């Protein structure tokens, strides 16, 4: 899914969510802007007004919660063929702002889609309504699972689960970013990897 020639566009992603072709493609594409980001370049920063949905066509975007002390913890990753948004930025009014920052972990091609146009289409067509509902459902399921993992699993279990479920992504990331995602320090992750390397079937060389 990381090949720009085969990654789905924003419209195609919404069709997949709706499980059917969607009407008025030209209206969505008229509200879509393509952005190219270099490695490390921000797509947006926390506190910005960004009422948009972002579809990743190539590369990897990392989403980061940043503290006032300058620390950052990675919320998640968006790979090619997926879409995401800051839900707090999709609310109505002046207070609607992003709650996290998003950076290109690899050089990226991203589609930025005006959420208001998606809402208009959902108001007129059942298929668009179904696509939007499914997108929020998937977001809710992922959020619940992430909370469960952070509250009930050990750091080692979270690390192994990440490697098992997203091996392709893990191979592209730096150790410090994986550590941030599983909520340990890079030093603690190094110790986890050293322990695993000493076990039968351990995986010392995944990062």
GUDO-323169 format. One record per residue: x, y negated, z negated of N, C-alpha, C, CB in turn. Coordinates in steps of 0.001 Angstrom, whole numbers, padded with zeros to 6 digits, always signed. Atoms other than C-alpha are relative to their C-alpha. Glycine has a CB too. Layout:
N
XYZXYZXYZXYZ
...
***
This chain:
207
+000809+001208+000000+000000+000000+000000+000844-001261+000000-000916-000005-001189
-000837+001178+000061+003016-002307-000103+000418-000510+001374+001209+000291-000816
-000324+000437-001344+003330-002595+003685-000996-001061+000449+000005+001190+000975
+000922+001055-000398+001886-005962+004843-000854+000364+001199+000759-001242+000299
+000758-000361-001191+000777-004318+008078-001208+000860-000339+000892+000730+000985
+001094-000901+000324-001509-001891+006249-000814-000438-001216+000539+001371-000232
+000734+000446+001181-002551-003754+003056-001333-000622+000417+000839-001012-000817
+001323+000524-000298-006210-004700+002940-000053-001501-000224-001053+000696-000851
+000254+001430+000201-007270-008320+003376-001039-000170-001098-000477-000679+001321
+001009+000263+001017-009520-009995+000825-001382+000459+000435-000032-001472-000332
+001316-000423-000490-012584-009397+002987-000115+001523-000009-000247-000544+001423
+000031-001467-000023-011690-005725+003448-000074+000587-001408+001233+000543+000721
+000101-000445+001379-011204-005344-000300-001429-000112-000521+000941-000804-000878
+001388+000163+000439-014698-006708-000919-000918+001015+000679-000487-001424+000292
+000781-001052-000670-016118-004318+001684+000184+001337-000710+000414+000127+001484
-000257-001241+000720-014458-001467-000176-000746+000012-001332+001509+000187-000230
+000732+000086+001266-015957-002676-003459-001496+000198+000226+000259-001355-000682
+001432-000118-000301-019393-002891-001821-000357+001364+000558-000420-001073+000983
+000155-001299-000663-018909+000539-000175-000847-000107+001265-000629+001008-000957
+000735+000204-001252-020401-000920+003014+000541-001250+000686-001540-000128-000259
-000395+001239-000679-019694-003537+005693-000761-001191-000587-000259+000106+001526
+000621+001200+000562-020438-007086+004511-000231-001045+001091+000876-000586-001127
+000296+001029-001005-022047-009926+006501+000774-001295-000261-001502-000291+000024
-000532+001360+000085-020766-013457+007139+001493-000021-000358-000787-000797-001032
-001446-000049+000222-017092-012582+007238+000637-001360+000244+000646+001050+000906
-000611+001278-000360-016330-015929+008851-000088-001030-001120-000655-000549+001243
+000132+000936+001115-017612-017816+005797+001055+000272-001071-001407+000090-000607
-001034-000317+000984-015275-015956+003460+001371-000403+000533-000021+001506-000350
-001307+000321-000547-012327-016366+005792+000211-001503+000089+000165+000631+001367
-000109+001462+000016-013092-020092+006024+000350-000554-001371-001290-000615+000470
-000317+000407+001378-012678-020246+002232+001270+000672-000506-001167+000331-000935
-001202-000769+000358-009424-018237+002305+001251-000697+000518-000082+001438+000566
-001295+000575-000372-005869-019542+002350+001088+001015-000298+000267-001336-000756
-001101-000947+000215-002772-017376+002780+001223-000720-000559+000362+000723+001317
-001163+000571+000675+000217-018049+000527+001157+000992+000045-000341-000376-001465
-001210-000816+000083+003765-016730+000789+000805-000473-001211+000850-000096+001324
-000729+000325+001218+005667-016595-002487+001347+000707-000009-000818+000384-001242
-001315-000606+000169+009365-016014-003065+000067+000688-001360+001124-001063+000134
-000183-000699+001270+010567-013746-005860+000134-001012-001145+001247+000922+000060
-000052+000885+001151+009948-015474-009202-000856-001243+000107+001381-000402-000232
+000809+001211-000190+007731-018207-007731-001373+000171-000650-000156-000321+001509
+001326-000130+000614+004544-018947-009705-001123-000129+001020-000178-001047-001085
+001237+000151-000758+001197-018372-008058-000861-001052-000685-000763+001358+000119
+000593+001055+000824-000325-020395-010891+000555+000114-001405-001555+000092-000011
-000460+000035+001378+000522-021373-014456-001191-000091-000940+000959-001180-000227
+001073+000077+000993-001557-021123-017622-000439-001450-000173+000459+000594-001357
+000543+001335+000207-003856-024101-018115-000396-000734+001266+000979-000811-000727
+000378+000642-001260-004488-024837-014423-001457+000286+000343+000911+000475+001138
+001347-000229-000541-007878-025212-012765+000153+000765+001307-000782-001358+000221
-000165-000843-001188-007850-022315-010311-001220+000911+000158+001306+000845-000095
+001214-000815-000183-011401-021142-009483+000069+000835+001276-001244-000899+000037
-000207-000817-001188-010147-018611-006979+000230+001463-000376+001184-000531+000812
-000352-001416+000071-009838-014875-006466+001209+000195+000896-001201+000933+000434
-001243-000204-000745-006447-013646-005261+000098+001454+000450+001231-000388-000862
-000186-001338-000570-005963-010667-002950+001469+000135+000389-000946+000240+001244
-001423-000207-000271-002414-009289-002791+000144+000866+001245+000717+000658-001221
-000192-000735-001251-001475-008253+000744+001339+000726+000037-000102-000946+001183
-001298-000672+000101+002169-007414+000005+000714-000511-001244+000869-000242+001280
-000747+000381+001185+004539-007474-002954-000720+000353-001289+000284-001464+000030
+000555-000252+001335+003734-007453-006677-000117-001327-000742+000889+001008-000804
+000206+001160+000867+002259-010188-008880-000034+000487-001446-001321-000767+000370
+000096-000326+001424+002861-010054-012632-000723-001130-000719+001410+000237-000621
+000804+000944+000764+000438-011744-015031+000526-000061-001421-001496+000397+000016
-000730+000160+001254+001985-013173-018200-000725-000950-000944+001413-000509+000270
+000446+000884+001077+000606-014556-021462+001239-000614-000633-000864+000771-001067
-001172+000691+000521+003062-017187-022685-000346-000722-001295+000550-000993+001038
+000231+000624+001298+003375-018419-026272+000624-001390-000028+000571+000873-001136
-000561+001341+000148+004170-021941-027450+001488+000054-000318-000739-000766-001093
-001414-000153+000306+007536-020599-028588+000845+000427+001187+000165+000985-001092
-000741-000357-001202+008502-019689-025041+000067+001479+000297+001358-000516-000103
+000019-001437-000263+007925-015951-025314-001090+000333+001020-000225+000792-001311
+001005-000445-000960+006004-014061-022657-000250+001485-000125+000427-000338+001418
+000368-001414+000003+004124-010755-022715-000813+000268+001265-000812+000385-001299
+000654-000275-001274+003040-009173-019471-001368+000636-000225+000877+000915+000867
+001389-000467+000088-000727-008700-019224-000248+001156+000961-000977-001151+000298
+000231-001029-001004-000655-006621-016067+000692-000347+001298-001487+000192+000237
-000602+000171-001321+000480-006262-012466-001087+000172+001064+001168+001021+000223
+000887-000168-001153-001363-006668-009163+000860+000372+001199-000836-001303+000282
-000754-000481-001157+000014-004637-006259-000767-000284+001287+000291+001510-000128
+000649+000155-001294-000726-004839-002562-001242+000889+000071+000978+000341+001146
+001246-000745-000094-004293-003771-001875-000915-000187-001187+000292+001437+000162
+000851+000273+001155-005725-005184-005112-000291-001497-000067+000672+000492-001316
+000324+001411+000197-007363-008451-006140-000170-000271-001492-001289-000394+000783
+000120+000384+001403-007528-010370-009419-000342-001476-000094+001302+000308-000773
+000284+001415+000272-008500-013692-010999+000129-000214-001494-001429-000421+000511
+000109+000353+001412-008274-015496-014312-001474-000310-000257+000937-001230-000378
+001445+000165+000189-011866-015129-015532-000336-001313-000684-000561+001154-000810
+000290+001280+000665-011624-018208-017765+000027-001154+000997+001012-000261-001131
-000053+001047-001023-010807-020244-014652-001211+000037+000919+001268+000136+000822
+001193-000108-000847-014010-019037-012952-001250-000552-000677-000232+001446+000386
+001135+000576+000712-016261-020598-015590-000342-001376+000566+000300-000099-001506
+000416+001321-000453-018170-023823-014966+000571-001079-000913-001534-000096+000051
-000375+001146+000801-016925-027216-016123+001484-000270-000070-000511+000171-001349
-001374+000461+000106-013727-029080-016903+000869+000944-000828+000029-001381-000600
-000760-000885+000880-012703-026535-019548+000425+001293+000690-000816+000328-001226
-000310-001241-000715-012424-023769-016947+001434-000043+000513-000988+000224+001173
-001418+000002-000358-008684-023125-016776+000590+001397-000184+000778-001032-000852
-000652-001302+000087-006341-020176-016370+000518+000241-001412+001149+000100+001016
-000469-000353+001346-005464-018349-019600+001379+000644+000022-000989+000939-000669
-001323-000610-000131-002241-016797-018264+000672-000529+001260-000101+001554+000040
-000747+000382-001202+000444-017410-015651+000196+001220+000893+001372-000624-000376
-000214-001097-000957+001021-015336-012511+001208-000331+000863-001269+000237+000891
-001248+000200-000736+004401-014909-010830+000202+001121+001013+001199-000070-000969
-000370-001020-000984+005689-013102-007760+001164+000806-000541+000363-000640+001369
-001074-000885+000451+007695-010130-009037+000839+000462+001184-000575+001214-000754
-000677-000216-001272+008610-009434-005416-000520-001079+000953-000255+001467+000566
+000540+000909-001009+008248-011636-002348-001411+000468+000358+000921-000052+001274
+001413-000372-000124+004472-011706-001843-000703-000772+001107-000718-000232-001317
+000982+000655-000853+001786-012489+000677-001344+000167-000695-000012+000602+001469
+001223-000010+000797-001421-013442-001132-001076-000822+000691+000264-000544-001420
+001149+000795-000452-004874-014563-000023-000681-000638-001211-001012+000884+000799
+000682+000758+001042-006444-017267-002184-001411-000318+000508+000791-001316-000369
+001386+000100-000468-010257-017172-001920-000826-000816-000982-000622+001404+000187
+000840+000851+000843-012633-019840-003233-001136+000830-000603-000571-001196+000818
+001002-000820+000679-014795-018101-005843-001418-000521+000239+000290+000048-001496
+001341+000565-000214-017702-020499-005216-000629+000526+001291+000069-001536+000043
+000541-000555-001238-018046-019182-001679-000424+001453-000200+001035-000102+001132
+000392-001373+000303-018110-015617-002977-001347+000001-000725+001085+000707-000859
+001273+000108+000721-020906-016633-005365-001147-000320+000952+000092-001076-001089
+001051+000348-000979-022867-018206-002498-000389+001217+000823+000474-001139+000935
+000278-001194-000790-022552-015046-000434-000747+001042-000837+001307+000595+000550
+000691-000944+000884-023609-012918-003429-001441-000423-000244+000739+000121-001334
+001364+000492+000181-026655-015139-003826-000895+000263+001198+000026-001469-000286
+000785-000197-001228-027724-014421-000241-000073+001454+000448+000581-000828+001111
-000087-001365-000541-026735-010793+000333+000209+001011-001124+001149+000106+001031
-000106-001044+001014-027182-007669-001761+001381+000662+000017-001088+001053+000215
-001310-000631-000103-023917-006209-000452+001074-000800-000717+000379+000180+001452
-000963+000854+000688-021878-009168-001673-000247+000013-001505-000073-001436+000538
+000332-000085+001423-023719-009026-004986+000544+001294-000594-001527-000086-000210
-000503-001290+000463-022804-005356-005300+001527-000020-000109-000453+001124+000950
-001465+000076+000029-019140-006075-004461+000479-000791-001214+000533-000644+001295
-000395+000827+001139-018931-008808-007095-000253+000722-001308-000748-001331+000016
+000327-000758+001206-020645-006655-009707+001011+001116-000225-001418+000580+000095
-000979-001092+000120-018270-003760-008993+001363-000536-000418+000122+000767+001332
-001284+000593+000372-015247-006063-009279+000043-000289-001499+000250-001292+000801
+000043+000288+001431-016329-007205-012745-000040+001285-000825-001213-000870-000327
+000057-001287+000699-017092-003612-013740+001393+000610-000108-000952+000973+000726
-001347-000554+000007-013613-002452-012764+000889-000784-000957+000597-000009+001416
-000788+000824+000921-012067-005385-014617-000304+000373-001450-000284-001500+000236
+000396-000347+001364-014034-004514-017757+000537+001357-000427-001507-000012-000124
-000504-001341+000318-013036-000858-017593+001508-000017-000255-000326+000976+001141
-001447+000082+000174-009366-001699-017181+000358-000714-001297+000638-000719+001187
-000261+000746+001228-009481-004209-020015-000243+000884-001226-000886-001262-000063
+000297-000886+001125-011108-001669-022351+001084+001067-000147-001378+000662+000184
-001031-001026+000064-008555+000980-021448+001315-000577-000513+000202+000637+001373
-001235+000645+000457-005673-001448-021962-000052-000257-001507+000232-001325+000759
+000148+000228+001435-006995-002391-025409+000154+001305-000782-001362-000639-000300
-000095-001297+000658-007353+001270-026336+001457+000460-000078-000851+001042+000743
-001394-000431-000022-003770+002013-025289+000841-000789-001000+000578-000151+001405
-000790+000826+000907-002340-000916-027261-000325+000286-001466-000234-001471+000302
+000427-000202+001389-004340-000062-030392+000194+001429-000496-001445-000378-000142
-000006-001404+000456-004107+003736-030444+001219+000812+000423-001219+000684+000507
-001139-000781-000479-001008+004894-028543+001316-000579-000509+000007+000051+001531
-001336+000445+000392+002629+004731-029594+000687-000648+001201+000847+001189-000545
-000741+000571-001129+005106+002714-027491+000491+001064+000984+001182-000797-000512
-000472-001059-000889+006543+005974-026150-001144+000554+000846+000651+001126-000810
+001162-000495-000752+003081+007210-025148-000420-001001+001063-001179+000288-000946
+000366+001018-000991+002330+003909-023437+000990-000010+001158-000061-001392-000654
-001038-000022-001031+005633+004067-021559-000173+001200+000924+001392+000027-000642
+000168-001198-000814+005123+007640-020397-001276-000062+000830-000015+001239-000883
+001240+000140-000743+001550+006885-019404+000164-000922+001196-001095-000516-000904
-000250+000931-001105+002703+003947-017291+000789+000685+001117+000764-001245-000504
-000786-000710-001015+005318+006094-015527-000833+001034+000742+001201+000677-000642
+000817-001060-000592+002798+008868-014912-001050-000583+000951-000684+000826-001103
+001126+000527-000764+000000+006670-013605+000417-000956+001115-000947-000700-000924
-000408+000978-001013+001984+004076-011633+001484+000160+000328-000289-001440-000487
-001431-000243-000264+005304+005659-010582+000576-000902+001078+000210+001436+000400
-000488+000866-001066+005589+003605-007404+000288-001399-000493-000996-000055+001124
-000208+001329+000565+005198+000358-009305+001179-000001-000953-001257-000483-000719
-001091-000071+000973+007565+001445-012091+001358-000042+000689-000120+001271-000842
-001268-000041-000725+010284+002062-009504+000415-001375+000507-000096+000966+001163
-000300+001337-000513+010056-001579-008371+000330-001015-001092-001163-000501+000801
-000074+000976+001084+010196-003213-011806+001300+000090-000775-001158+000185-000940
-001139+000030+000913+013006-004280-014101-000408+000582-001351+000534-001446-000166
+000289-000628+001287+013293-002529-017452-000648-000998-000962+001288+000573-000616
+000546+000979+000942+012548-005749-019335-001472-000289+000273+000800-001296+000064
+001413+000234-000316+009237-006178-017481-000858+001185-000430-000180-000261+001504
+000735-001169+000488+008167-002612-018226-000107-000064-001518+000692+001317+000445
+000015+000126+001459+009139-003203-021866-001069-000995-000443+001382-000437-000520
+000991+001018+000351+007007-006339-021980-001408+000526+000182+000199-001255+000841
+001341-000525-000258+004030-004515-020483-000422+001017-001052-000058+000635+001381
+000362-001012+001007+004166-001635-022971+000148-000540-001418+000867+001251+000168
-000045+000723+001270+004708-004189-025773+001103+000485-000932-001323+000118-000694
-001184-000252+000815+008212-003345-026964+001111-000909+000511+000428+001515+000051
-001156+000754-000465+011544-005152-026756+000801+000848+000980+000884-000443-001189
-000852-000790-000891+014017-004130-024033+000904+000967-000753+000844-000918+000850
-000852-000888+000802+016257-002684-026765-000787+001231-000451+000569-000752-001230
+000827-001129+000446+013401-000556-028117-000308+000933+001165-001312-000504-000636
+000267-000858-001161+012605+000681-024609+001238+000814+000362-000451-000845+001209
-001236-000746-000270+016255+001635-024103+000126+001186-000941+001229-000916-000138
-000055-001101+000960+016038+003746-027256-001003+001091+000355-000265-000514-001416
+001005-000978-000423+012843+005398-026037+000524+000812+001181-001328-000705+000376
-000516-000694-001187+014493+006231-022719+001152+000939-000363+000467-001019+001053
-001103-000864+000432+017557+007611-024476-000527+001261-000668+000930-000753-000960
+000605-001178+000627+015363+009904-026580-000569+000939+001042-001097-000414-000980
+000604-000824-001053+013498+011089-023505+001065+000715+000822-000876-000861+000917
-001069-000599-000806+016769+011743-021661+000567+001246-000662+001119-001013+000237
-000526-001151+000714+017736+014210-024365-000963+001149-000126+000425-000407-001335
+001004-001064+000089+014564+016257-024035-000101+000755+001314-001370-000579-000381
+000279-000732-001252+013815+019014-021498-001106-000718+000765-000411+001489-000292
+001011+000700-000793+011927+017315-018683-000008-001482-000236-001349+000546-000292
-000067+001437+000256+012975+013883-019932+000268-000753+001293+001087-000319-001039
-000158+000780-001226+013144+011018-017435+000877-001218-000302-001391-000437+000574
-000871+001096+000361+016230+008888-018102+000267-000977+001125+001275+000533-000488
-000446+000795-001139+016548+007454-014614-001148-000616+000789+000831+000848+000913
+001140+000517-000743+013104+006082-013741+000105-001484+000238-001275+000306-000724
-000103+001447-000168+014141+002422-014086+001431-000352+000381-000428-000748-001296
***
